[in-house]
């Protein structure tokens, strides 16, 4: 930057040279987080030279720097207006749409559209980025191609498609290294760290964040440091390590203030207010709220402003006085009613309002509040579906499962938990899937307790306590992920394959307990027959029930049901059932089962022996 400043002072420097230097300067400002400077400089050049001799490529680059600087500050509506202007300009001035230069201009605008729309419409965002990938490959713009891979990877992480996201980010990382582009390399390290955080592997997450920090420090990239410190803070916050979280959010805030990066100023302040409130340090929290309000003062209607008033609502909620809870509720409802394009703030507001409503429900026992909670969770569910955010979708179904318990609907609660776990497992969200699975196991083991609570018509306050729904909401608010524990293995008891009438075609006992054999083939079969039609009505979805001291998992495959009885964790049991079902489907046994069902006979010994061998390999 010093060299550019020196060249600008050269006597008799031409206007064309000044424009080229301004392009370099705007690019550096944008990369290093000096967004206001980038906007001012880019707009100044466009105002002074646009009608004189700026090429279409130069105009496009300046507009793209403005667009990126706007959306990076949460000014999404403003950035969309500039995109419209850039697209109109390109349409008007492009003479040959098939030329490489025209395709490169289009690709750059598509990249910015994809970046902005990831906060507005994920489907459109991915469409724009896919088009950008094609065009940047055609034009051999490797730098843009690497950036586009990174941006698409970030969006897929938000959706919960972690495996696909990881592949794209690793490709971007390789490209960045080949280009010697330390900024892309650093960004990819942060994004990969985020994936490991979501998986609950905090050690690996911190490794990638620390690598990113080394690159940012070498570059003097204060903006990059602020973002990365914020991510490290979220790791510690997710773990419940508030002291380390406080340290890193403070570092993020300090770096953001250095470059006046307002979006991270209010975001870090939001977390600091949460932490200090949890520590009952309300006076300190008030200081950060004042800073947040001051930062957002001139940004009414932007995401910076709404992050600030969300922080105010959080502090009022934590003060936990009737007047403060009422005011917090008003603020949160006003945010929700605006249906902001930045959905993360909407979700934060809705979850915090859920927490307040649960608090009110605990004290009033007013059942109409259950309807309000149902409506709120449906709104969060709609956001998750619209954004294709599988991780949020799984968490919302988990929350709806706990909410169904408050309404004393055990079957509905179990159904929601099954949906939640299936979604989490489908996206390789192992940590989340295991936590949901454990919760489902606990529910099944406490069915009699819940039946007694229903019969006794206990208060909603007692149901909240027993369901622990308030803890789940707080964990969702706090982005609690928890580190991965060792998987507790299941203990196999029996495997049964049944037809659609509940008649066994094959059974196998694990271990030597003959009593178990009699129990499963008599009492358990009657329990199975009670739900056999329901199982066939939900093809592919794994169901589970508890009977006496055993858990039973069912999976419907075409015209048969696989039933596995076990003790212990159902998470590992589900994995085994899925593996066994997959092996069955890919074998000739499925055709043979059709014949067996028609004749109503057990498997022949030769085939039964093969089945037992598979079962021993998979379940034991």
C-alpha positions as CSV (number, residue, x, y, z in Angstrom):
1,X,0.0,0.0,0.0
2,X,2.9,2.4,0.7
3,X,4.3,1.7,-2.7
4,X,0.9,2.6,-4.3
5,X,0.8,5.8,-2.3
6,X,4.3,6.7,-3.5
7,X,3.4,6.1,-7.1
8,X,0.3,8.2,-6.8
9,X,2.5,11.2,-5.9
10,X,4.5,10.8,-9.0
11,X,4.6,14.2,-10.9
12,X,2.5,14.3,-14.1
13,X,1.0,10.8,-13.5
14,X,-1.6,10.0,-16.1
15,X,-5.3,9.5,-15.4
16,X,-5.1,5.9,-16.7
17,X,-2.3,5.2,-14.3
18,X,-4.2,6.7,-11.4
19,X,-7.2,4.4,-12.3
20,X,-5.0,1.3,-12.3
21,X,-3.5,2.3,-9.0
22,X,-7.0,2.9,-7.6
23,X,-8.1,-0.5,-8.7
24,X,-5.2,-2.1,-6.8
25,X,-5.9,0.0,-3.8
26,X,-9.6,-0.8,-3.8
27,X,-8.9,-4.5,-4.1
28,X,-6.5,-4.4,-1.1
29,X,-8.9,-2.3,0.9
30,X,-11.6,-4.9,0.3
31,X,-9.4,-7.9,1.1
32,X,-8.1,-6.4,4.3
33,X,-11.5,-5.2,5.6
34,X,-11.2,-1.5,5.0
35,X,-14.7,-1.5,3.4
36,X,-15.6,2.2,3.8
37,X,-12.3,3.2,2.2
38,X,-12.9,0.8,-0.6
39,X,-16.4,2.2,-1.2
40,X,-15.3,5.8,-1.1
41,X,-12.3,5.3,-3.4
42,X,-14.2,3.1,-5.9
43,X,-17.2,5.5,-6.1
44,X,-14.8,8.5,-6.4
45,X,-13.1,6.9,-9.5
46,X,-16.5,6.0,-11.0
47,X,-17.8,9.5,-10.5
48,X,-14.7,11.2,-12.0
49,X,-13.8,8.8,-14.8
50,X,-16.8,6.6,-15.7
51,X,-17.9,8.7,-18.6
52,X,-14.4,9.5,-19.8
53,X,-12.2,6.4,-20.5
54,X,-12.9,3.7,-18.0
55,X,-13.2,0.3,-19.7
56,X,-16.2,-1.9,-19.0
57,X,-13.8,-4.3,-17.2
58,X,-12.6,-1.5,-14.9
59,X,-16.1,-0.3,-14.2
60,X,-17.1,-3.8,-13.4
61,X,-14.2,-4.3,-11.0
62,X,-15.0,-1.1,-9.1
63,X,-18.6,-2.0,-8.8
64,X,-17.7,-5.5,-7.5
65,X,-15.5,-3.9,-4.8
66,X,-18.4,-1.7,-3.8
67,X,-20.8,-4.6,-3.7
68,X,-18.5,-6.8,-1.6
69,X,-17.7,-4.0,0.8
70,X,-21.5,-3.4,1.3
71,X,-22.5,-7.0,1.9
72,X,-19.5,-7.6,4.2
73,X,-21.0,-4.9,6.4
74,X,-24.4,-6.4,6.4
75,X,-25.8,-3.8,3.9
76,X,-27.5,-6.4,1.7
77,X,-30.2,-4.2,0.2
78,X,-27.7,-1.6,-0.8
79,X,-25.4,-4.2,-2.4
80,X,-28.4,-5.6,-4.4
81,X,-29.0,-2.1,-5.8
82,X,-25.4,-1.9,-7.0
83,X,-25.7,-5.4,-8.5
84,X,-28.6,-4.2,-10.5
85,X,-26.6,-1.2,-11.7
86,X,-23.6,-3.3,-12.7
87,X,-25.9,-5.8,-14.6
88,X,-27.6,-3.0,-16.4
89,X,-24.2,-1.5,-17.4
90,X,-22.9,-4.9,-18.6
91,X,-26.0,-5.5,-20.6
92,X,-25.8,-2.1,-22.2
93,X,-22.0,-2.1,-23.0
94,X,-21.2,-5.8,-23.8
95,X,-20.9,-6.0,-27.6
96,X,-20.1,-9.7,-27.9
97,X,-21.5,-11.9,-25.1
98,X,-19.4,-14.8,-26.3
99,X,-16.1,-13.1,-25.9
100,X,-13.8,-14.2,-23.0
101,X,-13.7,-10.7,-21.6
102,X,-17.6,-10.5,-21.5
103,X,-17.8,-13.9,-19.9
104,X,-15.3,-12.8,-17.2
105,X,-17.3,-9.7,-16.4
106,X,-20.4,-11.8,-16.1
107,X,-18.6,-14.3,-13.9
108,X,-17.5,-11.6,-11.5
109,X,-21.0,-10.2,-11.2
110,X,-22.4,-13.7,-10.7
111,X,-19.9,-14.3,-7.9
112,X,-21.0,-11.2,-6.0
113,X,-24.7,-12.1,-6.6
114,X,-24.0,-15.6,-5.2
115,X,-22.2,-14.0,-2.2
116,X,-25.1,-11.6,-1.4
117,X,-27.9,-14.2,-2.0
118,X,-26.4,-16.6,0.5
119,X,-28.0,-14.3,3.1
120,X,-31.3,-14.1,1.1
121,X,-32.0,-17.2,-1.0
122,X,-29.6,-20.2,-0.8
123,X,-31.0,-21.9,-3.9
124,X,-30.4,-18.8,-6.1
125,X,-27.0,-18.3,-4.4
126,X,-25.9,-21.8,-5.5
127,X,-27.3,-21.3,-9.0
128,X,-25.2,-18.1,-9.4
129,X,-22.1,-19.6,-8.0
130,X,-22.4,-22.7,-10.2
131,X,-22.7,-20.4,-13.3
132,X,-19.7,-18.5,-12.0
133,X,-17.6,-21.7,-11.7
134,X,-18.4,-22.7,-15.3
135,X,-17.5,-19.2,-16.7
136,X,-14.4,-18.7,-14.5
137,X,-13.1,-22.1,-15.7
138,X,-13.8,-21.2,-19.4
139,X,-12.0,-17.9,-18.9
140,X,-9.2,-19.6,-16.9
141,X,-9.6,-17.1,-14.1
142,X,-8.1,-19.4,-11.4
143,X,-8.3,-16.8,-8.7
144,X,-12.1,-16.3,-9.2
145,X,-12.6,-20.1,-9.5
146,X,-10.8,-20.7,-6.2
147,X,-12.9,-17.9,-4.5
148,X,-16.1,-19.4,-5.9
149,X,-15.3,-22.9,-4.6
150,X,-14.7,-21.3,-1.2
151,X,-18.0,-19.4,-1.2
152,X,-20.0,-22.4,-2.4
153,X,-18.3,-24.5,0.3
154,X,-19.4,-22.0,3.0
155,X,-23.0,-22.1,1.8
156,X,-23.0,-25.9,1.9
157,X,-21.7,-25.7,5.4
158,X,-24.6,-23.5,6.4
159,X,-27.0,-26.0,4.8
160,X,-25.4,-28.8,6.8
161,X,-23.9,-30.6,3.7
162,X,-20.6,-31.0,5.5
163,X,-19.0,-33.7,3.3
164,X,-19.7,-31.9,0.0
165,X,-18.6,-28.6,1.6
166,X,-15.3,-30.1,2.8
167,X,-14.5,-31.4,-0.7
168,X,-15.0,-28.0,-2.2
169,X,-13.0,-26.2,0.5
170,X,-10.1,-28.6,0.1
171,X,-10.2,-27.9,-3.7
172,X,-10.1,-24.2,-3.1
173,X,-7.3,-24.6,-0.6
174,X,-5.2,-26.5,-3.1
175,X,-5.9,-23.8,-5.8
176,X,-5.1,-21.1,-3.3
177,X,-1.7,-22.6,-2.5
178,X,-0.9,-23.1,-6.2
179,X,-1.7,-19.5,-6.8
180,X,0.3,-18.4,-3.8
181,X,-2.8,-16.6,-2.6
182,X,-2.5,-16.5,1.2
183,X,-5.9,-14.8,1.6
184,X,-7.8,-17.7,0.0
185,X,-5.6,-20.2,1.9
186,X,-6.4,-18.4,5.2
187,X,-10.2,-18.2,4.5
188,X,-10.3,-21.9,3.6
189,X,-8.6,-22.8,6.9
190,X,-11.2,-20.9,8.8
191,X,-14.1,-22.5,6.8
192,X,-12.7,-26.0,7.3
193,X,-12.3,-25.2,11.0
194,X,-16.0,-24.4,11.1
195,X,-16.9,-27.8,9.7
196,X,-14.8,-29.5,12.4
197,X,-16.5,-27.3,15.1
198,X,-20.0,-28.4,13.8
199,X,-18.8,-32.0,14.0
200,X,-17.7,-31.5,17.6
201,X,-14.0,-32.0,16.9
202,X,-12.9,-28.8,18.6
203,X,-9.2,-29.8,18.6
204,X,-9.1,-29.9,14.8
205,X,-11.2,-26.8,14.5
206,X,-8.7,-24.9,16.6
207,X,-5.8,-26.3,14.6
208,X,-7.2,-24.9,11.4
209,X,-8.1,-21.5,13.0
210,X,-4.6,-21.2,14.4
211,X,-3.2,-21.9,10.9
212,X,-5.4,-19.2,9.5
213,X,-4.2,-16.7,12.2
214,X,-0.6,-17.3,11.1
215,X,-1.4,-16.4,7.5
216,X,-3.5,-13.3,8.6
217,X,-0.7,-12.1,10.9
218,X,1.9,-12.5,8.2
219,X,-0.3,-10.5,5.8
220,X,-1.1,-7.9,8.5
221,X,-4.8,-8.7,7.7
222,X,-6.6,-7.2,10.7
223,X,-10.0,-8.0,9.2
224,X,-9.0,-11.7,8.8
225,X,-7.7,-11.8,12.4
226,X,-11.0,-10.3,13.7
227,X,-13.1,-12.9,11.8
228,X,-10.8,-15.8,13.0
229,X,-10.7,-14.7,16.6
230,X,-14.5,-14.5,16.5
231,X,-14.6,-18.1,15.3
232,X,-12.2,-19.3,18.0
233,X,-14.5,-17.5,20.5
234,X,-17.5,-19.5,19.2
235,X,-15.6,-22.8,19.7
236,X,-15.0,-22.0,23.3
237,X,-18.5,-20.6,23.7
238,X,-19.9,-23.8,22.2
239,X,-17.9,-25.8,24.8
240,X,-19.2,-23.7,27.6
241,X,-15.6,-22.4,28.3
242,X,-16.7,-18.8,28.9
243,X,-13.3,-17.5,30.1
244,X,-11.5,-18.4,26.9
245,X,-14.6,-17.3,24.8
246,X,-14.5,-13.9,26.6
247,X,-10.8,-13.6,25.7
248,X,-11.2,-14.3,22.0
249,X,-14.3,-12.3,21.5
250,X,-12.5,-9.4,23.1
251,X,-9.6,-9.9,20.7
252,X,-12.0,-10.0,17.8
253,X,-13.7,-6.8,19.0
254,X,-10.3,-5.0,19.4
255,X,-9.2,-5.9,15.8
256,X,-12.6,-4.9,14.4
257,X,-12.4,-1.5,16.1
258,X,-9.0,-0.9,14.6
259,X,-10.4,-1.0,11.1
260,X,-13.9,0.2,12.0
261,X,-15.4,-3.2,10.8
262,X,-18.8,-2.5,12.3
263,X,-20.5,-5.8,11.6
264,X,-18.0,-7.8,13.7
265,X,-18.0,-5.1,16.3
266,X,-21.7,-5.7,16.9
267,X,-21.5,-9.4,16.5
268,X,-18.6,-9.8,19.0
269,X,-20.4,-7.4,21.4
270,X,-23.5,-9.7,21.1
271,X,-21.5,-12.7,22.4
272,X,-19.7,-10.6,25.0
273,X,-23.0,-9.4,26.4
274,X,-24.2,-13.0,26.5
275,X,-21.1,-14.2,28.4
276,X,-21.0,-11.3,30.8
277,X,-24.7,-11.7,31.5
278,X,-24.3,-15.4,32.2
279,X,-21.6,-14.4,34.7
280,X,-24.0,-11.8,36.2
281,X,-21.6,-9.0,35.3
282,X,-24.4,-6.8,34.1
283,X,-22.5,-3.5,34.4
284,X,-19.7,-4.8,32.1
285,X,-22.4,-6.1,29.7
286,X,-24.0,-2.6,29.6
287,X,-20.7,-1.1,28.4
288,X,-20.6,-3.4,25.4
289,X,-24.3,-2.7,24.7
290,X,-23.5,1.0,24.6
291,X,-20.6,0.4,22.2
292,X,-23.0,-1.7,20.0
293,X,-25.6,1.0,20.0
294,X,-23.0,3.7,19.2
295,X,-21.6,1.6,16.3
296,X,-25.1,1.0,14.8
297,X,-26.4,4.5,15.3
298,X,-26.0,5.6,11.7
299,X,-27.1,2.2,10.3
300,X,-30.8,2.1,11.0
301,X,-32.5,-0.7,9.1
302,X,-29.3,-2.6,8.4
303,X,-28.2,-5.9,9.9
304,X,-25.7,-4.0,12.1
305,X,-28.7,-2.2,13.7
306,X,-30.7,-5.4,14.2
307,X,-27.7,-7.2,15.8
308,X,-27.4,-4.3,18.2
309,X,-31.1,-4.3,19.3
310,X,-30.9,-8.1,19.5
311,X,-28.1,-7.6,22.0
312,X,-30.3,-5.2,24.0
313,X,-33.0,-7.8,24.1
314,X,-30.5,-10.5,25.3
315,X,-29.3,-8.3,28.2
316,X,-32.9,-7.5,29.2
317,X,-33.7,-11.2,29.1
318,X,-30.8,-12.0,31.3
319,X,-31.6,-9.4,33.9
320,X,-34.7,-11.5,34.4
321,X,-37.1,-8.9,35.9
322,X,-40.7,-8.8,34.8
323,X,-40.4,-5.4,33.3
324,X,-37.1,-6.3,31.5
325,X,-38.6,-9.6,30.1
326,X,-41.6,-7.6,28.8
327,X,-39.3,-5.1,27.0
328,X,-37.1,-7.9,25.7
329,X,-40.2,-9.7,24.3
330,X,-41.3,-6.5,22.5
331,X,-37.9,-6.1,20.8
332,X,-37.7,-9.7,19.8
333,X,-41.2,-9.7,18.3
334,X,-40.4,-6.5,16.4
335,X,-37.4,-8.2,14.8
336,X,-39.3,-11.3,13.9
337,X,-42.2,-9.2,12.4
338,X,-39.7,-7.5,10.0
339,X,-38.7,-10.9,8.5
340,X,-35.1,-9.8,7.9
341,X,-33.1,-11.1,4.9
342,X,-30.3,-12.1,7.3
343,X,-32.0,-15.2,8.7
344,X,-29.4,-15.8,11.4
345,X,-30.7,-12.8,13.3
346,X,-34.3,-14.0,12.8
347,X,-33.5,-17.4,14.2
348,X,-31.6,-15.9,17.2
349,X,-34.6,-13.7,17.9
350,X,-37.1,-16.6,17.7
351,X,-35.0,-18.8,20.0
352,X,-34.6,-16.1,22.6
353,X,-38.4,-15.4,22.4
354,X,-38.9,-19.2,22.9
355,X,-36.8,-19.0,26.1
356,X,-38.9,-16.0,27.4
357,X,-42.2,-17.8,26.6
358,X,-41.0,-21.0,28.5
359,X,-40.2,-18.7,31.4
360,X,-43.7,-17.3,31.3
361,X,-45.2,-20.7,30.9
362,X,-43.4,-22.0,33.9
363,X,-44.9,-19.3,36.1
364,X,-48.4,-19.0,34.6
365,X,-49.3,-22.5,33.5
366,X,-51.2,-20.9,30.7
367,X,-51.7,-23.4,27.9
368,X,-52.2,-20.8,25.2
369,X,-48.5,-20.1,25.4
370,X,-47.9,-23.7,24.0
371,X,-49.7,-22.5,20.8
372,X,-47.3,-19.5,20.6
373,X,-44.3,-21.8,21.0
374,X,-45.7,-24.1,18.3
375,X,-46.1,-21.1,16.0
376,X,-42.5,-19.9,16.7
377,X,-41.0,-23.4,16.1
378,X,-42.9,-23.6,12.8
379,X,-41.4,-20.3,11.7
380,X,-37.9,-21.5,12.5
381,X,-38.7,-24.8,10.7
382,X,-39.9,-22.8,7.6
383,X,-36.6,-20.8,7.6
384,X,-34.6,-24.1,7.8
385,X,-36.6,-25.5,4.9
386,X,-36.3,-22.4,2.8
387,X,-32.6,-22.1,3.5
388,X,-32.1,-25.9,3.1
389,X,-30.2,-25.8,6.4
390,X,-30.2,-29.4,7.4
391,X,-28.4,-28.8,10.7
392,X,-31.0,-26.3,11.8
393,X,-33.8,-28.5,10.5
394,X,-32.6,-31.4,12.6
395,X,-32.4,-29.1,15.7
396,X,-35.9,-27.7,15.1
397,X,-37.4,-31.2,14.9
398,X,-35.5,-32.1,18.1
399,X,-37.0,-29.0,19.7
400,X,-40.5,-29.8,18.4
401,X,-40.1,-33.3,19.9
402,X,-39.5,-31.8,23.4
403,X,-42.4,-29.4,22.8
404,X,-44.7,-32.4,22.0
405,X,-43.8,-33.7,25.5
406,X,-45.1,-30.6,27.1
407,X,-48.4,-31.3,25.2
408,X,-48.2,-34.9,26.5
409,X,-48.0,-36.5,23.1
410,X,-45.3,-39.2,23.5
411,X,-45.9,-40.7,20.0
412,X,-45.5,-37.3,18.3
413,X,-42.4,-36.6,20.3
414,X,-40.8,-39.9,19.3
415,X,-41.7,-39.2,15.6
416,X,-40.0,-35.8,15.7
417,X,-36.9,-37.2,17.3
418,X,-36.7,-39.9,14.6
419,X,-37.0,-37.3,11.9
420,X,-34.3,-35.1,13.6
421,X,-31.8,-38.0,13.9
422,X,-32.4,-39.2,10.3
423,X,-31.7,-35.7,9.0
424,X,-28.5,-35.3,11.1
425,X,-27.2,-38.7,10.1
426,X,-28.0,-38.0,6.4
427,X,-25.7,-34.9,6.5
428,X,-22.9,-36.6,8.5
429,X,-23.7,-34.5,11.5
430,X,-22.5,-37.3,13.8
431,X,-22.3,-35.3,17.0
432,X,-25.8,-33.9,16.6
433,X,-27.2,-37.3,15.6
434,X,-25.7,-39.0,18.6
435,X,-27.1,-36.4,21.0
436,X,-30.6,-36.7,19.5
437,X,-30.3,-40.5,19.6
438,X,-29.4,-40.4,23.3
439,X,-32.4,-38.1,24.0
440,X,-34.7,-40.5,22.1
441,X,-33.3,-43.5,24.1
442,X,-34.0,-41.6,27.3
443,X,-37.5,-40.8,26.2
444,X,-38.2,-44.5,25.5
445,X,-36.8,-45.6,28.8
446,X,-39.1,-43.0,30.6
447,X,-42.3,-43.7,28.7
448,X,-44.0,-45.1,31.9
449,X,-42.9,-42.0,33.8
450,X,-44.4,-39.7,31.2
451,X,-47.6,-41.7,31.2
452,X,-47.9,-41.2,34.9
453,X,-47.3,-37.5,34.5
454,X,-50.1,-37.3,32.0
455,X,-52.5,-39.3,34.2
456,X,-51.6,-37.1,37.2
457,X,-52.1,-34.0,35.0
458,X,-49.0,-32.3,36.4
459,X,-48.3,-28.6,35.9
460,X,-46.6,-27.3,32.8
461,X,-43.7,-26.1,35.0
462,X,-43.1,-29.8,36.0
463,X,-43.3,-30.9,32.4
464,X,-40.7,-28.2,31.4
465,X,-38.5,-29.5,34.2
466,X,-38.8,-33.2,33.1
467,X,-38.5,-32.5,29.4
468,X,-35.5,-30.2,29.8
469,X,-36.8,-28.2,26.8
470,X,-35.4,-25.0,28.4
471,X,-31.9,-26.5,28.4
472,X,-32.2,-27.4,24.7
473,X,-33.4,-23.9,23.8
474,X,-30.4,-22.4,25.7
475,X,-28.0,-24.7,23.9
476,X,-29.4,-23.7,20.6
477,X,-29.1,-20.0,21.5
478,X,-25.5,-20.6,22.8
479,X,-24.6,-22.6,19.7
480,X,-23.6,-25.4,22.0
481,X,-22.0,-28.2,20.1
482,X,-20.2,-30.3,22.7
483,X,-17.2,-32.4,22.1
484,X,-17.5,-35.9,20.7
485,X,-17.6,-38.6,23.3
486,X,-16.6,-42.2,22.6
487,X,-19.5,-44.0,21.0
488,X,-21.2,-46.3,23.5
489,X,-21.8,-49.7,21.8
490,X,-25.0,-51.6,21.8
491,X,-25.3,-55.1,23.2
492,X,-26.9,-57.4,20.6
493,X,-29.8,-59.6,21.8
494,X,-31.8,-60.8,18.7
495,X,-32.3,-60.2,15.0
496,X,-35.7,-60.9,13.4
497,X,-36.9,-60.5,9.8
498,X,-40.6,-60.4,9.4
499,X,-43.2,-60.1,6.6
500,X,-45.8,-57.3,6.4
501,X,-48.2,-59.4,8.6
502,X,-45.6,-59.6,11.4
503,X,-44.8,-63.3,10.7
504,X,-41.1,-64.1,11.3
505,X,-39.1,-65.4,8.3
506,X,-35.8,-65.5,10.1
507,X,-34.6,-65.1,13.7
508,X,-31.3,-65.3,15.4
509,X,-30.3,-65.0,19.0
510,X,-27.0,-63.5,20.2
511,X,-25.6,-65.0,23.3
512,X,-26.8,-67.9,25.3
513,X,-29.8,-66.6,27.2
514,X,-32.7,-68.9,26.3
515,X,-35.1,-66.8,28.3
516,X,-34.5,-63.9,26.0
517,X,-35.4,-66.2,23.0
518,X,-38.8,-67.0,24.5
519,X,-39.4,-63.4,25.4
520,X,-38.7,-62.0,22.0
521,X,-40.6,-64.7,20.1
522,X,-43.7,-64.3,22.2
523,X,-44.2,-61.1,24.0
524,X,-42.0,-59.0,21.6
525,X,-43.8,-60.4,18.5
526,X,-47.2,-59.2,19.9
527,X,-45.6,-55.8,20.5
528,X,-44.3,-55.8,17.0
529,X,-47.7,-56.7,15.5
530,X,-49.2,-53.7,17.2
531,X,-47.1,-51.3,15.1
532,X,-46.3,-53.4,12.0
533,X,-48.7,-51.5,9.6
534,X,-47.3,-48.2,10.9
535,X,-43.8,-49.3,10.1
536,X,-44.8,-50.2,6.5
537,X,-46.4,-46.8,6.2
538,X,-43.1,-45.0,6.8
539,X,-40.8,-46.6,4.2
540,X,-37.1,-46.1,4.9
541,X,-37.5,-44.4,8.3
542,X,-36.0,-46.3,11.1
543,X,-38.4,-46.7,14.1
544,X,-37.7,-47.8,17.6
545,X,-39.7,-48.9,20.7
546,X,-38.8,-50.1,24.2
547,X,-40.2,-53.3,25.5
548,X,-39.4,-54.3,29.1
549,X,-35.6,-53.8,29.4
550,X,-34.8,-54.0,25.7
551,X,-34.8,-51.5,22.8
552,X,-36.1,-52.7,19.4
553,X,-35.2,-50.9,16.1
554,X,-37.2,-51.5,12.9
555,X,-36.4,-50.8,9.3
556,X,-38.8,-51.4,6.5
557,X,-37.2,-52.7,3.2
558,X,-39.8,-53.3,0.5
559,X,-42.0,-56.1,1.7
560,X,-40.0,-57.1,4.9
561,X,-39.1,-55.6,8.2
562,X,-35.7,-55.9,9.9
563,X,-36.1,-55.9,13.7
564,X,-33.0,-55.7,15.9
565,X,-33.3,-56.1,19.7
566,X,-30.5,-54.9,21.9
567,X,-29.5,-53.1,25.1
568,X,-27.5,-49.9,25.3
569,X,-27.0,-47.1,22.8
570,X,-29.4,-47.0,19.8
571,X,-27.0,-44.8,17.8
572,X,-24.5,-47.6,17.1
573,X,-27.5,-50.0,16.7
574,X,-29.0,-47.9,14.0
575,X,-25.7,-47.9,12.1
576,X,-25.6,-51.7,12.2
577,X,-29.2,-52.0,11.0
578,X,-28.5,-49.6,8.1
579,X,-25.4,-51.7,7.2
580,X,-27.3,-54.9,7.3
581,X,-30.2,-53.5,5.3
582,X,-27.8,-52.2,2.7
583,X,-26.2,-55.7,2.4
584,X,-29.7,-57.3,2.0
585,X,-30.8,-54.9,-0.7
586,X,-27.6,-55.5,-2.8
587,X,-28.0,-59.3,-2.5
588,X,-30.3,-61.9,-4.2
589,X,-32.0,-62.4,-0.8
590,X,-34.7,-59.8,-1.5
591,X,-36.1,-61.9,-4.4
592,X,-35.9,-65.0,-2.3
593,X,-37.8,-63.2,0.5
594,X,-40.6,-62.6,-1.9
595,X,-40.9,-66.4,-2.6
596,X,-40.7,-67.1,1.2
597,X,-43.5,-64.7,1.9
598,X,-45.7,-66.4,-0.7
599,X,-45.1,-69.8,0.8
600,X,-45.2,-68.6,4.4
601,X,-42.1,-70.6,5.3
602,X,-38.9,-69.9,7.3
603,X,-35.6,-69.5,5.4
604,X,-34.0,-72.7,4.3
605,X,-31.1,-73.8,6.4
606,X,-28.4,-73.0,3.8
607,X,-29.7,-69.5,3.3
608,X,-30.3,-69.1,7.1
609,X,-26.6,-70.0,7.7
610,X,-25.5,-67.2,5.3
611,X,-27.8,-64.8,7.0
612,X,-26.4,-65.7,10.5
613,X,-22.9,-65.2,9.2
614,X,-23.7,-61.7,8.0
615,X,-25.5,-60.9,11.3
616,X,-22.5,-62.1,13.3
617,X,-20.1,-60.0,11.2
618,X,-22.3,-56.8,11.5
619,X,-23.9,-56.9,14.9
620,X,-21.5,-58.8,17.2
